[in-house]
């Protein structure tokens, strides 16, 4: 093949192990220097380049703060996690942020695709809100998660603005569509002859806070005016 697009570190690592010559475009790396994929963002070296998103632990605390501000009464916030290493980083960060916010965290790890079982656990814990961690696995299951959050009347915050567009109550992060377009740009450049080592790795420069007011109203939740005022986009 002429180029490999590897989505998330769980795909980038085996791609790196498989070849040192075929160009690999990250879509999306998290901390590629720490993970040993590239030498630096400006000069990646080797056969890997592409697009990174902010490391999960950087935005995890911010997302927890936002869902707490949107649901001030929330004393117990559920965290939907996976067994991925990135989930552990996010959980550690949320545990740092939770005490000053006055919230108790209930972490539920999704086992394979047992979404209903995970939400049954959340219901048993009487969580007042839900924080869906940044994860390729959870993004792939976003429709089921959003549907179950509505069923259990749980206001939730997600990773990608696109998740709020399809019914999630809130999201804070980069645009999935925008970053995917940049991945395609890298593929085009490489197919036209540019070496991966000559293409600096891109980082997102904009994070969007999106509120789906329609979903909030369906949950019987009134978003505080100060939170609405901070939103980059409100879906009505």
Protein Blocks (a to p, Z undefined) as FASTA:
>chain_A
ZZdcdehjklmmmmmmmpckbccdddddfblmlnopambfklngpjbecdddddfklmmm
mmmmmmmmmmmmlmbdcddddfbfklmmmmmmmmmmmmmnopacdddddehjlmklmmmm
mmmnopabdcddddfklmmmmmmmmmmmmmnopacddfblklmmnopabdcdddfklmmm
mmmmmmmmmmnopafklmccdddfbdcddddfklmmmnopacdfklmmmpmbdcZZ
